Amino acid sequence: MSSDAFDLPLLVWSQDDILAHRSGYHVLADYLPGSRLVTRRADPPGGSALWQTRIARRFSFSRWCVAGSFELEKKIHRHVVGGFTGPIHYLWCDRDLAFLDLLTHFVRLPLVGTFHQCPEDLARVIRRPSALRQFAAIILMSETQRGYFLQHGVDPQRLHTVLHGVDVDCFQPVSLEPPPDFTVLSVGGTRRDYAQMRAVMQACASDKNIRFIVLAPEDRAHHFLDLSNVSYRSRVSDDELRHLYQTCAAFLHLPENATANNALLEAMACGAPVVSQQVGGVPEYVKADAAMLARFEDTATTVQQLRTLAADRGMQSAMRHAARRQAMCHDWRRVAEVTTQIYRQLS
């Protein structure tokens, strides 16, 4: 084998409708070498198949496995029996890995897993953390996850922090000049601090030049219904979402905790300045010239940051350019280059 040759990976995941199209970690597969196996992320509607899935899930590596996860492992097994000998890369290992680690350990195939969840969620989701020591490589979304894996005896040399990417060709600005109105956008529902979001928006109620658009699940609308400065939306098309990113004056991101976040990167790729807090992996993804970060749950500072940004169009312009530059550093092509180097190390 030449120095440039390496065993091509098998990229595997179950796909749902939430992380579809050009959002989500699966887009990385478009830029990686190797082949892929994908199943639908769903359980059977009922009957004996559903009961079998529930029983299997009680013993799986991840508590979040669904029928699609088990079907995925059947397909992988057929590839291995058919002679596949390269790395097997679970793109969402913390939700899809069921029992395949037992097979890869027995046949000595390199197992690679990308883990997306915060440490406290990993502790809740992973049933067999001792199996982590068998992985050839573990890809982290944030340095905040590292301690969990070290705690369970994973060799530090097998841990690789490769930050999440974004499709900078799909998500790009129409203009990097500040929009005429100062509209602040917030997108997403996973682990968002809705009480904090409401407090910030309520404190800005007297600022007639600051308006908010919140795009989140329908069952969270009650947090904002009585706020006249908030427009709440639950479902938009991909084109509408991109338009919201492109036309907002700032992106407000207030998670309870986080590793990576699709919406944060997509907003930056469209040129939106970020107003967020120093929580989880957020500081790893945004830098000072494109973001204003308060301490966790510091409502007063977050409100003041919004007011400062709203009053200074020169600052808005500079931060919009910086946001786009920072997003380019997360281009999926760059992420793929680093990930491919991990495969090379396993050959």
N, C-alpha and C positions, 0 to 999 in steps of 0.2 A: 504494500500500500504506500503510495507517495505521500509526501508531507502535506499535500493539499487535499488528499482524499480522506473521507471519514464515513462511518456508517450513517446512512440517512435515517432520520427518525420517523416514527409513526405518531402522528398528532391526533389525539383523541379527545372528544368531549361530547356532552349532551347539550343540545341547543334549545333554548326557549324563545318565546316571542318578545320577552322584555329586552334582552340584549341581542337585538337583531340588526340587520342592515349594516351600517358603517359604524355603529357604536359597539363597544364590547371587546373583550380580550381575544375573541375568536378571529378578529381581523388580522391579528399577527400571523395566522396561518397562511395568509395570502402572500407573505413575504419570506416564508421559511422554506427550506428544502424538505423533501420527504413527501409522504402520502398522508392521507387523513381518513379517519373514521368518525362519523357523526351520527348520533341518534337523536330522536325527539325527546326532550326532557318532559316526561309526563308519566303518570301512573295509569293503570287500567281503570276504566270507569266503575268497575264493580266485579262481583263474582269471585270465583276461585283464584283468578289471576291476581286480583287485588290482595287477597289474603296471602298468597304466596309471596308477593312483593313485600308486604308488611312483615312477614316472618323473616325473610332474607335480610331486611333492613335492620332487624334487631341484632344481627351479628356482623354487619358490614363495617368497614373501616370508618366510613363517614355516615353519620346519622341522617344526612340529607340525600342519600341515594334514592333514586326513583327507579321505576321499571326501565326507563331509558338507560340508566346507569348500568343495570344488570345486562340489558341487551347489548350495550356497548362492550362489556367484558366478554360476552359470548363471541362477538365479532373479532375482538383482539385475540382471543384464544385460537380461533380458526386461522388467523394470520401466523401465529406462533407455530402451530402444528404444521402449517404449510411451509415453514422454513424461514420465517422472518427472524433476523438476528440483531437488528439495530435497537437504538433507544426507543422506549415508549414514553411519550410525553403527554401526561394528563394536563390539559390547559386549565381545568378547574378541579384540581386534585381534592380540595377540601369539600367538594360536594359530590364527586362522581366515583372516587375509588371505593370499591367494595371489597373484593377478595383477590384482585390481580397481583398484589404484592406477594402473595404466597406462591403464585406461579413463577413470577420473575425471579424470586429468590431461588427457587428450585432449579430453574433452567439457566440461571445466571445471565439474565438480560438486564441491561441498564434501565432502571426506572427513574424517570424525571417527573417531578410534580411542581406545578405552580400553585401557590397558596395565596388566596386573596383576603381572607378574613382577619379581623383584629385578633390579638392574642387571646382575649377573654372568650371570643367566639370559637377560636380553634380548640380551646380547652373543653368547650361544651360539645363541639361537633365531632371531634376525632375520638373514636372508641379505643383504638389500639395505637397509642402514641409510640410504643416500643418499635413498631414497624417502621417508623421514620428513619431509624438507623440503617435500614436496608436500602434506602434511596441512593442512587448514584449521584443525583444532583437535586437540590431543592431551590426553586426560584421564589424569591420574596418580592412583594410589592412595596415594601417599606422596611426600613431598618427597625421599626418598632416591633416587628414580628420576630426578630432574631433571637431574643431571649427565650421565647417559648421553645424553639427547636434546640437550643443549647441545653436548656433545662432537661430535655429528654434524650440527651446523649448523642445528638447528631454531630458528626465531625465538622468543625467550622469550615474546613476547606470545601465541603460539599454544599455550603450555603452561598447563594449568589443573589444579591439584590439587583434586580433589573426592573427599573421603574416602568410603569404602565405607559402605553403609547396612545397616539391619537392619529386619525386620518387627516393629515393637514391639507390634502387635496380636496376632500369633501368639506371639511370645516375650515373655511378661510374667510377673511373679512371682505366686505364689499367696499368699505372705506375705513381707513385708520384715523380719520378725523372724528372728533366727538359728535355724537348726534345732537340735535337741537334741544331735545328734552332729556332730563335726567331720570331715566327709567331704570330701576334696579331689578334684575332678574334673579330668581332662585329656582333651581330645577332639581327634582329628585325626591324620593321618599325614604330610601334606606338610611336608617340611623340618623335622620335629621333631628336637630334639637328644635322642635316646633315651639316650645315655650320660649326659648331664646329668640327665635325668629319673630314671634308675635311681639315680644317686648321691644325689640329693635324697631319694628314697623309702627308700633303704637307710639313709641317715643318720637317718631318722625312725623306724626300726624299733623303737627302744626307747620311743618316745612312744605309749603304749597308747591315748591319746585321739585320735590322728590316723590316719585310714584314707584310702586312695586308691582311686579308680576310674579306670581307663584305658580309654578307648574308642578303638581304633585298628585298623589292618589286622591280619589274622590272622598275617601273616609277621613281625610285630614282637613277638609275644607272648613270644618266648624271652628278651627283655630282662628280664622281670619274673616269670617262672614260679616262681623260688625265693624270692620276697619274700612273706612271709605277710601283710604289711599292704597288699597290692595285690590288687584284684579286676580282672581283665582281661576285657574284652568286645570283640567284633568287630562285631557287627551288632545294631542295635536299630531299632525303628520310630520314626517321627517323634514319636509321642506319648511313647514311652519316653525319647527324647532330651530332649524338653522337660521331662519330669519330672525327669530327672537334673540339668539346669540349675537347675530350681526348688528342688530339695532339697539340693543341695550347699552346703557352708559356704564354700567358696572354689574358684576356678578357677585351675589351674596351667597356665601357658602358657610353654613353653620352646622357642622355635624357634631354628634355626641362623641364620636370617635371615627377614625377613618384610616385606611391604608392608602389605596388609590381611589380616584373618583372620575368616572367617565365625563360627567357633566362639567367638572372643573376644567379638565383639559380641553374639552370641546369649546367652552366659552373662551378660554385663552387663545385657542387657535383662530377664533373669529375676531380676536382683538379686544376682548372685554377685560378691563381691569378687575382685579379680584379684591373683595373685602371679606376677610375670613378671620380665623383664630388659630392660635398655636396649639393645635390638638392633633394627635396621631401623626400620620405621615404628611399632613398638609404642608409643613415647612420644607419638605423634601421636593415638593412639586412646584412651588412658587417661590420666586425671589423678590427682594424688596423693591426693585424698580418696576415690577408689574403687580404688586400686591400690597395691601395694608393689612397686617395681622395684629389683632389684639390678643391679650391673654384670654384663656378659656373662660367663657361666661362673663366677660367684661362688657356688659351691654353699653355702658356709658361711652367707653372708648370706641366701640363699633359704630355707635350713632354719630360720634364726633368725626370719625373717619369718613363716613358717608357725607356729612355736611361739608367737610373740608374738600373732598373730591368734587362735590356738586358745585362748589363756588369757584373752582379753578379749572378752566377749560385747558389751559396749558399743561397742567398736571394730567388731566384726562388724556390728552393727545400723547404725551410722553409714555404714559403707562399702557396705552393701546399698542403702540409700537413695540414696547418691551414684552407685552403679553404674547404677541405673535412670535417674537424672536424666541421666547422661552418655549412656546409650544413646538417650534421647529426642532428643538432639542429632543422632543419626545416623538418625533416622526417614527412611525412603525418600521420604516426601513432601518433606522438606527437601532431600534430595539431588536430587530431580527438579526442584525450583525452581531450584537453581543450574545444573543441566545444561540446563534450558530456556533460561536466560539466555545460555548459550553458543550455542545455536541462533539466538537472536535476533541475536547479534552477527554471525552469518554472513549474515544476510539483507540 
